[in-house]
Amino acid sequence: MHQQKRFFVFRGPALQYQEVRFFRTKLFLFGLGIASLCLFGLLLLNHLGSDVLGVGYDRANLLELENENLRNEIQLLTDKMSEVQHSLERLHVRGNELRLLADLTSVDDDTREAAVGGAVIASADAFLTGEAGTILAEAQTLIEKLSREVRFQQTSYREITRKFELNKDLFAHMPAVKPMAGYYSINGFGMRIHPVLRVYRMHPGVDIINDVGTKVYAAGDGVVRFSGRTSGGYGIMIQISHGFGFTTLYAHLSDVKVRVGQTVSRGELIGLSGRSGLVSGPHLHYEVRRNGVKQNPVDYFFDDIDAARYRLQLARVQ
């Protein structure tokens, strides 16, 4: 049989041999302890030296701290973006108010949600999982929704701006003032007995009664399409095209002050009233048509302000 090796050491003053039991085990444990102590000292020095050995222990702690800070910053950013979203909500409400003022239809919630809504975006960062990945995905979704909301509101406000500009032009051309001072009947438009022919027929305008020679003004901006005497019962007449489908007619005049093709502005003198044509007395026959359809001119008078008073008030404003 193989005989196990035995180890002896000298003990005592007599220098006697003494057997050391489990020598190898004790030697191994002693070496392991020395190695552990050296490794601990080395790691301590590495830590104090800012990871000069490149072990990565401090770097891992730093990355963990940075990730925690990053999660907090993303959450803070998400909270701020939520505040921006609330501001856009208020902007949407104000935009609908402006749309109504500009004579545009308001945007309902379903239409808006279809334009700016969307599914939650999955995080594109493969290194982020769990809570961090969820926070980042929610932030990315909110950013994308806010971007669509901003584009949607920009489109809506551009439409409002264009409509306001169009309305400014429309309002300037709309026949909105009484073209001559004088009395008129609010029931002058419609079927009635003709004062000369004594027959029941349609009266397509309103008669404003005043002396011959009373100044007649353009009811809105436009271009003169006819100026002079007609062969019918209107006598001396002016017709103005205002655009946007509007035309106005001024009949039974005694004189005209404008020529065909001339551009006129609201409140500009265009002629003098008279009694030319088939009439029973001096007055201005005034008509408004929109897209060829005869309108009641009274519906377009603004608080019964005649053109002369309009010119005075406009001068005060300017």
C-alpha positions in Angstrom: 0.0 0.0 0.0 0.9 3.6 -0.7 2.2 5.2 2.5 1.0 8.8 3.1 3.7 11.3 3.5 4.2 12.7 7.0 5.6 16.1 7.9 7.5 17.0 11.1 8.7 20.2 12.6 11.0 20.9 15.5 9.3 21.8 18.7 10.5 22.9 22.1 14.0 23.5 23.5 14.9 20.0 23.0 14.4 20.2 19.3 12.1 17.2 19.2 10.3 16.2 16.0 6.6 16.7 16.1 4.2 15.5 13.4 2.1 18.3 11.7 -1.3 16.9 10.9 -3.3 18.2 7.8 -0.3 20.2 6.6 -1.4 20.6 3.0 -4.9 21.8 4.0 -3.5 24.3 6.4 -1.0 25.5 3.8 -3.7 25.9 1.2 -5.9 27.9 3.6 -3.0 30.0 4.6 -2.2 30.8 0.9 -5.8 31.5 0.2 -6.0 33.9 3.0 -2.9 35.7 1.8 -4.3 35.8 -1.7 -7.6 37.2 -0.5 -5.9 39.8 1.6 -3.8 40.9 -1.4 -6.8 41.0 -3.7 -8.8 43.1 -1.2 -5.9 45.5 -0.9 -5.6 45.6 -4.7 -9.3 46.4 -5.2 -9.1 49.0 -2.4 -6.2 50.7 -4.1 -8.0 50.4 -7.5 -11.1 52.0 -6.0 -9.1 54.8 -4.5 -7.3 55.2 -7.8 -10.6 55.6 -9.8 -10.4 52.1 -11.3 -6.9 52.4 -12.8 -6.9 48.7 -13.4 -10.1 48.9 -15.5 -11.9 46.3 -13.5 -15.2 48.1 -14.0 -16.6 47.9 -10.5 -16.8 51.7 -10.1 -18.0 52.1 -13.6 -20.9 49.7 -13.0 -21.9 51.7 -10.0 -21.6 54.9 -12.0 -23.7 53.5 -14.8 -26.4 52.4 -12.3 -26.4 55.9 -10.9 -26.6 57.5 -14.3 -29.4 55.2 -15.3 -31.3 56.2 -12.2 -30.8 59.9 -13.0 -31.8 59.3 -16.6 -35.1 57.7 -15.5 -35.8 60.6 -13.3 -35.0 63.1 -16.1 -37.2 61.2 -18.5 -40.0 61.2 -16.0 -39.5 65.0 -15.4 -39.6 65.6 -19.1 -42.8 63.6 -19.4 -44.4 65.7 -16.7 -43.4 68.9 -18.5 -44.7 67.5 -21.8 -48.0 66.7 -20.1 -48.2 70.4 -19.2 -47.6 71.3 -22.8 -50.4 68.9 -23.8 -52.8 70.8 -21.5 -51.7 74.1 -23.1 -52.5 72.6 -26.5 -55.9 71.5 -25.2 -56.6 75.1 -24.3 -55.2 76.2 -27.7 -57.6 73.8 -29.4 -60.6 75.3 -27.5 -59.5 78.8 -28.5 -58.9 77.7 -32.1 -62.5 76.5 -32.3 -63.7 79.9 -31.0 -61.7 81.6 -33.7 -63.0 79.2 -36.4 -66.5 80.1 -35.5 -65.6 83.8 -35.6 -64.1 83.3 -39.0 -67.2 81.4 -40.2 -65.5 78.0 -40.2 -66.9 74.8 -38.8 -65.4 73.9 -35.4 -63.2 70.7 -35.1 -64.9 68.1 -33.0 -63.1 65.8 -30.6 -63.4 62.7 -32.8 -61.8 64.5 -35.8 -59.0 65.8 -33.6 -58.3 62.5 -32.0 -58.2 60.8 -35.4 -55.6 63.3 -36.5 -53.3 63.3 -33.4 -54.0 60.0 -31.7 -51.9 56.8 -32.1 -50.8 53.6 -30.4 -48.1 53.5 -27.8 -44.6 53.3 -29.4 -42.4 50.5 -28.3 -39.0 51.6 -27.0 -36.3 51.4 -29.7 -33.6 51.0 -27.0 -32.9 47.3 -26.5 -30.8 48.0 -23.4 -33.7 49.5 -21.5 -36.2 47.0 -19.9 -38.7 47.1 -17.2 -39.7 50.4 -15.7 -37.1 52.4 -17.6 -38.3 50.9 -21.0 -41.9 51.7 -20.1 -41.1 55.3 -19.1 -39.1 55.9 -22.3 -41.9 54.3 -24.5 -44.5 56.6 -22.9 -42.3 59.6 -23.4 -41.7 58.8 -27.0 -45.4 58.3 -27.6 -46.3 61.6 -25.9 -43.6 63.4 -28.0 -45.0 61.9 -31.2 -48.6 62.9 -30.2 -47.5 66.4 -29.3 -45.8 66.7 -32.7 -49.0 65.7 -34.5 -51.0 68.0 -32.3 -48.7 71.0 -33.2 -48.9 70.2 -36.9 -52.7 69.8 -36.6 -53.1 73.2 -34.8 -50.7 74.9 -37.3 -52.9 73.7 -40.2 -56.1 74.8 -38.4 -54.6 78.3 -37.6 -53.4 78.7 -41.2 -56.9 78.0 -42.4 -58.3 80.5 -39.9 -55.8 83.1 -41.0 -56.7 82.6 -44.7 -60.4 82.8 -43.9 -59.9 86.0 -41.9 -58.0 87.5 -44.9 -60.7 86.4 -47.2 -63.4 87.7 -44.9 -61.6 91.1 -44.7 -61.8 91.3 -48.5 -65.4 89.9 -48.5 -66.6 92.4 -45.9 -65.1 95.3 -47.8 -66.9 94.2 -51.0 -70.2 93.3 -49.4 -73.0 95.9 -50.0 -73.5 96.6 -46.3 -74.6 100.3 -46.1 -77.6 102.2 -47.3 -76.4 104.0 -50.5 -78.4 107.2 -50.0 -80.0 109.1 -47.2 -83.7 109.1 -47.1 -86.9 107.2 -46.1 -87.6 103.7 -47.2 -90.1 101.0 -46.3 -88.9 97.8 -44.8 -91.6 96.0 -46.8 -90.6 97.5 -50.1 -89.1 94.2 -51.4 -91.5 91.6 -52.7 -94.8 91.5 -54.5 -96.7 94.8 -54.6 -98.9 97.0 -56.7 -96.8 99.0 -59.2 -97.4 102.7 -58.5 -97.5 103.6 -62.2 -98.8 100.5 -63.9 -101.2 99.6 -61.1 -100.6 95.9 -61.5 -99.5 93.3 -59.0 -95.9 92.5 -59.6 -92.5 91.7 -58.0 -90.5 94.6 -56.7 -86.9 93.3 -56.7 -85.4 96.1 -54.6 -86.1 98.9 -52.1 -87.0 102.5 -52.9 -85.2 105.2 -50.9 -87.1 108.5 -51.2 -85.3 111.9 -51.3 -85.1 115.0 -53.4 -83.7 115.0 -56.9 -79.9 115.5 -56.8 -79.3 113.7 -53.5 -75.9 112.1 -53.5 -75.7 108.3 -54.1 -72.8 106.3 -52.9 -71.4 102.8 -53.6 -72.6 100.3 -51.0 -69.4 98.3 -51.2 -66.0 98.0 -53.0 -66.4 96.9 -56.6 -66.1 97.6 -60.3 -68.7 99.6 -62.4 -70.3 97.3 -65.0 -72.9 99.7 -66.3 -73.3 103.5 -66.1 -75.8 105.5 -68.2 -79.3 105.4 -69.5 -81.2 102.2 -70.1 -84.0 101.6 -72.6 -86.3 100.2 -69.9 -88.1 101.5 -66.9 -84.9 102.0 -64.8 -84.0 105.2 -66.5 -80.4 106.3 -65.8 -78.8 103.5 -63.9 -75.4 102.3 -62.4 -74.6 98.6 -61.9 -71.6 97.6 -59.8 -70.0 94.1 -59.5 -68.6 93.6 -56.0 -67.2 90.1 -56.5 -68.0 87.1 -54.2 -71.2 86.8 -56.3 -72.6 90.3 -55.3 -73.9 93.0 -57.6 -75.8 96.1 -56.8 -78.1 98.3 -59.0 -78.9 102.0 -58.6 -81.7 103.3 -60.8 -83.8 106.4 -61.6 -80.8 108.6 -61.3 -80.4 112.2 -62.6 -76.7 111.9 -63.2 -73.8 109.5 -63.0 -70.3 110.2 -61.6 -68.5 107.0 -62.6 -67.7 105.2 -65.9 -67.7 101.6 -66.9 -64.6 99.7 -65.7 -63.9 102.1 -62.9 -63.0 100.7 -59.5 -65.0 102.2 -56.6 -64.8 101.9 -52.8 -67.6 101.7 -50.3 -68.9 105.2 -49.6 -67.5 106.7 -52.9 -69.9 109.1 -54.7 -71.2 107.4 -57.9 -74.3 109.5 -58.9 -77.2 111.7 -58.0 -80.8 110.6 -57.4 -83.6 111.6 -59.7 -86.8 110.5 -61.3 -85.7 109.1 -64.7 -87.5 106.0 -66.1 -90.9 104.7 -65.1 -91.5 106.3 -61.7 -94.2 108.2 -59.8 -91.8 110.5 -57.9 -88.1 111.1 -57.1 -86.4 108.3 -55.4 -83.5 105.8 -55.7 -84.4 102.3 -56.7 -81.7 100.0 -55.1 -81.2 96.3 -55.7 -78.8 93.6 -54.3 -78.2 90.3 -56.1 -76.1 87.4 -55.0 -75.2 84.8 -57.5 -77.9 86.2 -59.7 -80.6 85.8 -57.0 -82.4 89.0 -56.0 -82.0 89.8 -52.3 -83.8 92.1 -49.9 -81.4 95.0 -49.6 -82.7 95.8 -46.2 -81.1 92.6 -44.9 -77.7 94.1 -45.8 -78.1 97.5 -44.2 -75.9 97.8 -41.2 -77.9 99.5 -38.5 -79.4 101.7 -41.2 -76.1 103.6 -41.6 -76.2 105.4 -45.0 -73.0 105.8 -47.0 -72.5 109.5 -46.1 -72.5 108.7 -42.3 -70.3 105.7 -43.0 -67.7 107.9 -44.6 -67.7 110.3 -41.6 -67.3 107.5 -39.1 -64.6 105.8 -41.2 -62.7 109.2 -41.3 -62.9 109.4 -37.5 -61.4 105.9 -37.1 -58.6 106.6 -39.5 
